Amino acid sequence: MKAVVQRRYGSAVLGDLDVPVPGPGEVLLEVRAAGVDMGTWHLLTGKPYLLRFMGFGFRRPKSPVPGMDVSGVVKEIGPGVTEFAPGDEVFGTCAGSFAEYSVAKVSHLARKPAGLSFAEAAAVPVSGGTAVQGLREVQAGQRVAVLGAGGGVGSYGVQIAKALGAHVTGVCSTRKVELVRSLGADEVVDYTVADFTGTYDLILDCGGNRSLSRLRKALTPRGTAVLVGSETGGSLTGGVERAVRAVVVNPFVPQKFVMLMSNARGDVFDELRVLIEAGKVKPAVDREFPLSEALDAVEHLYSRRARGKVVVTI
Ligand SMILES: NC(=O)c1ccc[n+]([C@@H]2O[C@H](COP(=O)([O-])OP(=O)(O)OC[C@H]3O[C@@H](n4cnc5c(N)ncnc54)[C@H](OP(=O)(O)O)[C@@H]3O)[C@@H](O)[C@H]2O)c1
């Protein structure tokens, strides 16, 4: 099969690999589309270096094929699989979606939402799943700010917070203002003109690496800041210091900092499917790239030009 093959950090090429064989609890997918997320950029480059100590592979990436987000058709089922059958259309995550075929754990898949193309479905799992988990405690009528609202996680964050009945402020740069408005944000703040003001019950922080004190100032006395991530933390640690500071500060302040470590699986993707089929969430796909240009797709996302999500179609 054709696949993007990555034998070491910082270098990947389109090559040929054997079609993988599904083990117990796994299925073989004919990949139709692969979503691109910032985690894929991190695993392609091996940066921040800290991730090499976190089980993703010290000298080289553990998985020879990049890409996590996947949508496709079940081709074969492994031993013991009863949840899916050949021909089922699914979406979810796997280790290596930048390929014609990939093996995925059944627990990491859900049925593809009706009415979505494969490209749209592949744009959902990692970013949408992260947003669902980050907004778990939101209640109707609360005020929510989404920082990085024009990006992958943020574009779902705005829509999901709206679906939960919150009043949503999206914070983004100028070229993403229209997108964020179209996603349903009640207010859109272009941070290049003036940073966001006001107080919020919850801040979903997906970009900008603002200081903890800046976040606290924008929270109600019992508000919560969910730290998703940002790309301005440097190539050594990726800004994990802010999260460590948050752990230290947490017991001494009335507000709460939550360090999100997304662990979205099939059950979360099913929640997203329900929201999508109800018309409450729609993936914002900025651009599709063919498999032969998968690395350009990752670069497009990293350059911050993408409004919403980037997808590789196979
Ligand atoms: N904790 C977890 O489990 C988890 C899961 C998924 C992702 N992440 C991390 O979370 C971060 C966001 O992921 P993503 O997929 O949404 O990335 P993304 O698609 O690149 O979106 C990030 C957004 O932040 C915006 N941004 C940058 N500086 C900003 C600022 N000062 N104020 C407001 N927005 C700003 C960016 O563009 P503009 O500046 O043009 O608006 C971009 O739209 C990444 O660092 C990723 O690695 C963490």
The ligand as an SDF file (V2000), in Angstrom:
LIG
                    3D

 48 52  0  0  0  0  0  0  0  0999 V2000
   -4.2960   18.6640   25.7970 N   0  0  0  0  0  0  0  0  0  0  0  0
   -4.6790   17.8910   24.8030 C   0  0  0  0  0  0  0  0  0  0  0  0
   -5.0860   16.7340   24.9960 O   0  0  0  0  0  0  0  0  0  0  0  0
   -4.6460   18.4380   23.4020 C   0  0  0  0  0  0  0  0  0  0  0  0
   -5.4430   17.8810   22.3930 C   0  0  0  0  0  0  0  0  0  0  0  0
   -5.4390   18.4720   21.1250 C   0  0  0  0  0  0  0  0  0  0  0  0
   -4.6040   19.5680   20.8850 C   0  0  0  0  0  0  0  0  0  0  0  0
   -3.7840   20.0300   21.8630 N   0  0  0  0  0  0  0  0  0  0  0  0
   -2.9350   21.2170   21.6620 C   0  0  0  0  0  0  0  0  0  0  0  0
   -3.8070   22.3470   21.7380 O   0  0  0  0  0  0  0  0  0  0  0  0
   -3.3610   23.3660   20.8660 C   0  0  0  0  0  0  0  0  0  0  0  0
   -4.4930   23.7410   19.9180 C   0  0  0  0  0  0  0  0  0  0  0  0
   -4.7330   22.6380   19.0600 O   0  0  0  0  0  0  0  0  0  0  0  0
   -5.4890   22.8660   17.6870 P   0  0  0  0  0  0  0  0  0  0  0  0
   -5.5500   21.5480   17.0230 O   0  0  0  0  0  0  0  0  0  0  0  0
   -6.7390   23.6120   17.9310 O   0  0  0  0  0  0  0  0  0  0  0  0
   -4.4230   23.7810   16.9330 O   0  0  0  0  0  0  0  0  0  0  0  0
   -4.6950   24.7910   15.7390 P   0  0  0  0  0  0  0  0  0  0  0  0
   -5.6900   24.2120   14.7990 O   0  0  0  0  0  0  0  0  0  0  0  0
   -3.3680   25.2260   15.2430 O   0  0  0  0  0  0  0  0  0  0  0  0
   -5.4160   26.0250   16.4720 O   0  0  0  0  0  0  0  0  0  0  0  0
   -4.7760   26.8470   17.4210 C   0  0  0  0  0  0  0  0  0  0  0  0
   -5.3230   28.2370   17.2300 C   0  0  0  0  0  0  0  0  0  0  0  0
   -4.8350   29.1510   18.1830 O   0  0  0  0  0  0  0  0  0  0  0  0
   -4.7780   30.4210   17.5280 C   0  0  0  0  0  0  0  0  0  0  0  0
   -3.9940   31.3520   18.3290 N   0  0  0  0  0  0  0  0  0  0  0  0
   -2.6690   31.5130   18.3530 C   0  0  0  0  0  0  0  0  0  0  0  0
   -2.3240   32.4940   19.2050 N   0  0  0  0  0  0  0  0  0  0  0  0
   -3.4950   32.9400   19.7360 C   0  0  0  0  0  0  0  0  0  0  0  0
   -3.8160   33.9500   20.7080 C   0  0  0  0  0  0  0  0  0  0  0  0
   -2.8630   34.7240   21.2460 N   0  0  0  0  0  0  0  0  0  0  0  0
   -5.1110   34.1280   21.0470 N   0  0  0  0  0  0  0  0  0  0  0  0
   -6.0850   33.3800   20.4860 C   0  0  0  0  0  0  0  0  0  0  0  0
   -5.8310   32.4240   19.5520 N   0  0  0  0  0  0  0  0  0  0  0  0
   -4.5460   32.2090   19.2010 C   0  0  0  0  0  0  0  0  0  0  0  0
   -4.2090   30.0790   16.1750 C   0  0  0  0  0  0  0  0  0  0  0  0
   -4.3520   30.9290   15.0870 O   0  0  0  0  0  0  0  0  0  0  0  0
   -4.5500   32.5040   15.0180 P   0  0  0  0  0  0  0  0  0  0  0  0
   -3.4630   33.1070   15.8190 O   0  0  0  0  0  0  0  0  0  0  0  0
   -4.4090   32.8120   13.5720 O   0  0  0  0  0  0  0  0  0  0  0  0
   -5.9490   32.8220   15.5270 O   0  0  0  0  0  0  0  0  0  0  0  0
   -4.9590   28.7890   15.8580 C   0  0  0  0  0  0  0  0  0  0  0  0
   -6.1680   29.0390   15.1340 O   0  0  0  0  0  0  0  0  0  0  0  0
   -2.1230   22.8060   20.1630 C   0  0  0  0  0  0  0  0  0  0  0  0
   -0.9820   23.2630   20.8370 O   0  0  0  0  0  0  0  0  0  0  0  0
   -2.2540   21.2970   20.3050 C   0  0  0  0  0  0  0  0  0  0  0  0
   -1.0130   20.6430   20.2950 O   0  0  0  0  0  0  0  0  0  0  0  0
   -3.8050   19.5060   23.1120 C   0  0  0  0  0  0  0  0  0  0  0  0
  1  2  1  0
  2  3  2  0
  2  4  1  0
  4  5  1  0
  4 48  2  0
  5  6  2  0
  6  7  1  0
  7  8  2  0
  8  9  1  0
  8 48  1  0
  9 10  1  0
  9 46  1  0
 10 11  1  0
 11 12  1  0
 11 44  1  0
 12 13  1  0
 13 14  1  0
 14 15  2  0
 14 16  1  0
 14 17  1  0
 17 18  1  0
 18 19  2  0
 18 20  1  0
 18 21  1  0
 21 22  1  0
 22 23  1  0
 23 24  1  0
 23 42  1  0
 24 25  1  0
 25 26  1  0
 25 36  1  0
 26 27  1  0
 26 35  1  0
 27 28  2  0
 28 29  1  0
 29 30  1  0
 29 35  2  0
 30 31  1  0
 30 32  2  0
 32 33  1  0
 33 34  2  0
 34 35  1  0
 36 37  1  0
 36 42  1  0
 37 38  1  0
 38 39  2  0
 38 40  1  0
 38 41  1  0
 42 43  1  0
 44 45  1  0
 44 46  1  0
 46 47  1  0
M  CHG  2   8   1  16  -1
M  END
$$$$
